[in-house]
Amino acid sequence: MAQETTSRSSFVLLQVGGQRFALSADVVAELAPPVKLHMFPHTSPSVAGVIVRRGHVVPVYDGGPILIGKSSSAQRFYLIARRRVGKTAEFGAIPVNGECELATGDMNPPPDEHPDYVKGTLAVGDALVEVLDLDALIASHAASRQAQDLPEERQ
C-alpha cells in the first residue's frame, strides 16, 4: 500500500478578499503595517508598486486578480516574503486584508485539478486552505496580464 507524502510544517494563514490562503512560514519574513504604496511607470504586470521597508525597496505583488478575481484594494498589512528570482533571493510583499495567524499541520497534495500556484492544501478546522507558491503566483499573474494585453496590441 503506497503512502502519501506529507510534511508537518508551519504556515502563515492570510486573508485576501474574503478567502483564506496559506504560505509556508519559512518564506515569510514579516507582517508589516500598511505604508505608502509608491507607484511609478513600469512594464512589470505583476507589480502593483513598491514600499520602502527597513531601508529596502520591496515590490508589492497584488495576488487578488488571480486568487479572488479582483484587486485587493483594502489592505490592512503587507506580508513580506522571500522569493527566488533566478539565482538570487529577494523580498516581495503581498497586501492582505485580514488577520494573519500561524498554523502547524500536514500539507497534503493539491487536488488533481489545481492552478500551478497551489502547491498543496492544509486542513484548518473544517476548511481546506490552499497553500500558495508565491513565485508561481507572481508568474501566473504576469502571464495572465500579458495574455490580456495581447489582443489590445494587435488592434
N, C-alpha and C positions, 0 to 999 in steps of 0.2 A: 504494500500500500504506500503510495507516494505521499510525502508530507509537503504541505505548502510552506514556503519560506516566509517567516515573519520576523520582524525586528522590533524589539521593545525599545522605544526611544522617547525622547521628549519633543513636544511640539508646541508651537505658539498658535493658539486659535485666534483668528482675526475675523472681523466683520467688514464686508464690502457690500454696500447696499443693505439689503435685509438678509443676506446669506452669510453663513459661516464657512470659513476655509481654514486650512492649517498649513504651516510651513515648518520644516524641520528646525528645531531650536538651535541646532549647531550653525545655521546660516544667519540667524538673527543677531544683529549687533546691539540694537537698542530700539526703544519706542520713544520717539521724540515728540514734543508738543508741536502744535501747528505753528509754523512760522511763515513768513512771506515767501510765496512761490514766485520766483523770478522767471519771466518768460522772455524769450528772445527769438528772432528768426532762426530757424534751423530746418534741416531736412530729415530728422530722425522721427519717424511717425510714432514711435512708442514713447517718446519723451514728452511729458506734459510741461516740463520746465525744470528748474533746479532750485535747491535750497542750499543754504550755507549752514553747515553743522560742524562744530568743533574745528573751525578754520578750514574745512574742506568743502568744495563744491560737490554736491551729491545730486545726480539726476533723479527725477521723480518719474516713475512709470505708473500710469493710470491703467490698472488692470480691469477696471469696471466695464469697458465696452466688450471685452471678451468674456468676463465672468458673469456679468449680470445684464449685459445688453445696453448699458448706458454708462456715461461717465460718472465717476464718484465725486460729486461736486461738494458735498458737505463733510469734509474730513474732520475728525477730532484729533488724530495723531498721524504721524508718519512712522511707519515701521521700516527701519533701516536694516538692510540685509546685505551680506556679502554675496557677490555673484562672480561668475567666471566670464571674462571677455577674452577670447583667445587663450593665451597662456598666462594672462595676468588676472588678478582678482581686484575688484573694485566694489565700492559701496553703491547701492541703489536704494531708493525709497519708494514705498507704495503708500498711498493715502488709505487710511482705514477710518471707518466712521462709527465704530462701536468699541466696546471694551475688548481688550485682549486678555487672554489668560493662558497659563501654562498647563499642559496636559501630558500625561505619560500613558503610553499604550502601545499596542501592537499595530504596526502599519500592515494592512492587508493589501494584496494585489488590487490594482484598479479593475473596474468592471470590464467585460470583453470589449464593449464599445465605449471608448473614452477619448477625450482630447489628449493630444501629446503632452500638454502641461499638467495633467493629472498623473502623479506617479504612484498613487495608492489611495486607500481610504482608511479612516480612523473612526472607530466606534466611540462616540461621546454621548453617554446616556442612551437614549433610544434612537439617536440620529447617526447617520453615516456622514462624515465630513471628508470632503476631498482634500488630499494632501497635494499641495502645489509644488511644481518645479519652477522656480522663479525665472530661470534662464529660458526655459521653454515657453513660459507665459509671455515673456517680453518678445521672443522671436515670433510667437503666434500673433501677437498684437501687431507687430511690424509687418508681417506677411499679409494680415487682414487689411491693414490700411493701404498697403501697396496695391493689393488687388482691387480695392475700392477706387483708387486713384487711376488705374489703368484706363478704364473706359473714358474718363474725362480727358485724358491726354490725347486720345485718338480723335476727339471732336475738333 
